[in-house]
């Protein structure tokens, strides 16, 4: 597991290689300033530099929590991390105080985002895993498990618009791809990801309200 994703990750390296990261601090400082000044192509350079790190954090965090990611899950989570970074005029980057390396800071931010997103998705994923296991073994979940799954999922979907709930059900519970959901719903394939993101945000808000 230690070698998983490390080749493209500027933070998770050996002690000898860590010296190279420190030596590149000025480059990171310059890149940070360029992004905050919204210089042309600065954001693309930022993404190119830290994409490997974010992918590694997504994979490692999901693995630590026994959460199996599809390629689309991974893409969604990576996108969510970068959307968090650019939100509110790069508020995350503006809060960086320089007391650690930029890679260390972004690792912490990325992990928080991924944990939050996985927590929001977990009940749906559990129900999907039960359904997948039943299909694989030819058996059926217990009546108690089916009731528990259904009640939890329906509770989370209750606050969604019909179309959002349909997309969430098909993606998380039926295991359909974006293309299959697009064909089923008539939505453009490139709108499925944003629809899921909006739905998850609503479910997080609903979960937070229920907890207070």
C-alpha positions as CSV (number, residue, x, y, z in Angstrom):
1,X,0.0,0.0,0.0
2,X,2.9,2.3,0.7
3,X,3.9,2.3,-3.0
4,X,0.3,3.0,-4.2
5,X,0.3,6.2,-6.2
6,X,3.6,7.5,-4.9
7,X,5.3,7.9,-8.2
8,X,3.3,10.9,-9.2
9,X,2.9,12.3,-5.7
10,X,5.3,15.2,-4.6
11,X,4.6,14.7,-0.9
12,X,4.6,11.0,-0.2
13,X,8.2,10.2,-1.0
14,X,11.3,8.8,0.7
15,X,13.3,10.9,3.1
16,X,16.0,11.6,0.4
17,X,13.4,12.8,-2.1
18,X,11.8,15.0,0.5
19,X,14.8,17.3,0.2
20,X,13.7,18.0,-3.4
21,X,10.3,19.0,-2.2
22,X,11.7,21.6,0.2
23,X,14.0,22.9,-2.5
24,X,11.0,23.5,-4.7
25,X,9.2,25.7,-2.0
26,X,10.0,28.8,-3.9
27,X,8.4,27.4,-7.0
28,X,5.3,26.6,-5.0
29,X,5.3,30.1,-3.5
30,X,5.5,31.6,-7.0
31,X,2.7,29.3,-8.3
32,X,0.5,30.2,-5.3
33,X,1.0,33.9,-5.9
34,X,0.2,33.5,-9.6
35,X,-3.0,31.7,-8.8
36,X,-4.1,34.3,-6.4
37,X,-3.4,37.0,-8.9
38,X,-5.4,35.0,-11.5
39,X,-2.5,35.0,-14.0
40,X,-3.2,33.2,-17.3
41,X,-2.6,29.4,-17.2
42,X,-1.7,29.6,-13.5
43,X,-4.5,27.4,-12.4
44,X,-3.7,24.8,-15.0
45,X,-0.1,24.8,-13.8
46,X,-1.4,24.3,-10.2
47,X,-3.6,21.4,-11.2
48,X,-0.8,19.8,-13.2
49,X,1.6,20.1,-10.2
50,X,-0.7,18.7,-7.5
51,X,-3.1,16.4,-9.4
52,X,-1.0,13.4,-8.5
53,X,-1.0,14.3,-4.8
54,X,-4.8,14.7,-4.8
55,X,-5.4,11.4,-6.6
56,X,-3.1,9.7,-4.0
57,X,-5.1,11.2,-1.1
58,X,-8.4,10.2,-2.7
59,X,-7.2,6.6,-3.2
60,X,-5.5,6.3,0.2
61,X,-8.4,7.8,2.2
62,X,-11.0,5.6,0.5
63,X,-8.8,2.5,1.0
64,X,-8.4,3.3,4.7
65,X,-12.1,3.5,5.1
66,X,-12.8,0.3,3.0
67,X,-14.6,2.3,0.4
68,X,-14.3,0.8,-3.1
69,X,-14.0,3.6,-5.7
70,X,-15.1,3.4,-9.3
71,X,-13.2,5.4,-11.8
72,X,-16.1,7.9,-11.8
73,X,-16.1,8.1,-8.0
74,X,-12.4,8.9,-8.1
75,X,-12.9,11.6,-10.8
76,X,-15.8,13.1,-8.8
77,X,-13.7,13.2,-5.5
78,X,-10.7,14.7,-7.2
79,X,-12.9,17.4,-8.9
80,X,-14.5,18.1,-5.5
81,X,-11.1,18.7,-3.9
82,X,-10.1,21.2,-6.7
83,X,-13.6,22.9,-6.5
84,X,-13.1,23.4,-2.8
85,X,-9.7,25.0,-3.5
86,X,-11.1,27.5,-6.0
87,X,-14.3,28.3,-4.0
88,X,-14.8,31.8,-2.6
89,X,-11.9,33.3,-4.7
90,X,-9.3,30.7,-3.6
91,X,-10.2,31.1,0.1
92,X,-8.3,27.8,0.9
93,X,-5.1,29.1,-0.7
94,X,-5.5,32.5,0.9
95,X,-5.5,30.8,4.3
96,X,-2.2,29.1,3.7
97,X,0.2,30.6,6.2
98,X,3.4,29.1,4.8
99,X,4.3,27.3,8.0
100,X,4.4,24.0,6.2
101,X,5.0,22.9,2.6
102,X,2.2,23.6,0.2
103,X,1.9,19.9,-0.5
104,X,1.4,19.1,3.2
105,X,-1.3,21.8,3.5
106,X,-3.1,20.5,0.4
107,X,-2.9,17.0,1.7
108,X,-4.8,18.0,4.8
109,X,-7.4,19.9,2.8
110,X,-7.8,17.1,0.3
111,X,-8.2,14.5,3.1
112,X,-10.9,16.6,4.8
113,X,-12.9,17.0,1.6
114,X,-12.6,13.3,0.7
115,X,-13.7,12.2,4.2
116,X,-16.6,14.5,4.1
117,X,-17.7,13.3,0.7
118,X,-17.3,9.6,1.6
119,X,-19.3,10.1,4.8
120,X,-22.1,11.6,2.8
121,X,-22.1,8.7,0.3
122,X,-21.5,5.9,2.8
123,X,-25.2,4.9,3.5
124,X,-25.8,4.7,-0.2
125,X,-22.6,2.7,-0.8
126,X,-23.5,0.2,2.0
127,X,-26.9,-0.4,0.4
128,X,-25.3,-0.8,-3.0
129,X,-22.7,-3.2,-1.7
130,X,-25.5,-5.3,-0.1
131,X,-27.3,-5.4,-3.5
132,X,-24.1,-6.3,-5.3
133,X,-23.2,-9.1,-2.8
134,X,-26.7,-10.6,-3.2
135,X,-26.4,-10.5,-7.0
136,X,-22.9,-12.1,-6.8
137,X,-23.9,-14.9,-4.4
138,X,-27.4,-15.5,-5.7
139,X,-28.7,-14.9,-2.3
140,X,-30.8,-12.1,-0.8
141,X,-30.2,-9.7,2.1
142,X,-32.1,-10.4,5.2
143,X,-35.5,-8.7,5.6
144,X,-34.1,-6.6,8.4
145,X,-31.2,-5.5,6.2
146,X,-33.4,-4.7,3.3
147,X,-35.7,-2.6,5.5
148,X,-32.7,-0.8,7.1
149,X,-31.1,-0.1,3.7
150,X,-34.3,1.1,2.2
151,X,-35.2,3.4,5.1
152,X,-31.8,4.9,5.2
153,X,-31.6,5.6,1.5
154,X,-35.1,6.9,1.3
155,X,-34.5,9.2,4.2
156,X,-31.4,10.6,2.4
157,X,-33.2,11.0,-0.9
158,X,-36.4,12.6,0.5
159,X,-35.0,16.1,0.2
160,X,-34.0,15.8,-3.4
161,X,-35.8,16.7,-6.5
162,X,-37.3,13.7,-8.4
163,X,-34.7,13.8,-11.1
164,X,-31.8,14.1,-8.7
165,X,-33.1,11.2,-6.6
166,X,-33.5,9.1,-9.8
167,X,-29.9,9.8,-10.8
168,X,-28.6,9.0,-7.3
169,X,-30.5,5.7,-7.2
170,X,-29.3,4.6,-10.5
171,X,-25.7,5.5,-9.8
172,X,-25.3,4.3,-6.2
173,X,-27.8,1.6,-5.9
174,X,-28.1,0.2,-9.4
175,X,-24.4,0.7,-10.3
176,X,-25.1,2.3,-13.6
177,X,-22.5,4.3,-15.5
178,X,-22.9,7.9,-16.5
179,X,-23.7,6.8,-20.0
180,X,-26.4,4.4,-18.9
181,X,-28.0,7.0,-16.7
182,X,-27.9,9.5,-19.5
183,X,-29.7,7.1,-21.8
184,X,-32.3,6.3,-19.1
185,X,-33.0,9.8,-18.0
186,X,-32.5,11.8,-21.1
187,X,-29.9,14.0,-19.3
188,X,-26.7,14.9,-21.1
189,X,-23.9,12.6,-20.0
190,X,-21.7,15.5,-18.9
191,X,-24.5,16.7,-16.6
192,X,-24.7,13.5,-14.5
193,X,-21.6,14.4,-12.4
194,X,-22.8,17.9,-11.5
195,X,-26.3,16.5,-10.7
196,X,-24.7,14.0,-8.3
197,X,-22.6,16.7,-6.8
198,X,-25.6,18.9,-6.1
199,X,-27.6,15.9,-4.7
200,X,-24.8,15.0,-2.3
201,X,-24.5,18.6,-1.1
202,X,-28.2,18.5,-0.3
203,X,-27.9,15.2,1.4
204,X,-25.0,16.5,3.5
205,X,-27.1,19.6,4.5
206,X,-30.0,17.3,5.4
207,X,-27.8,15.0,7.5
208,X,-26.3,18.1,9.3
209,X,-29.8,19.4,10.0
210,X,-30.9,16.0,11.4
211,X,-27.9,15.8,13.6
212,X,-28.5,19.2,15.3
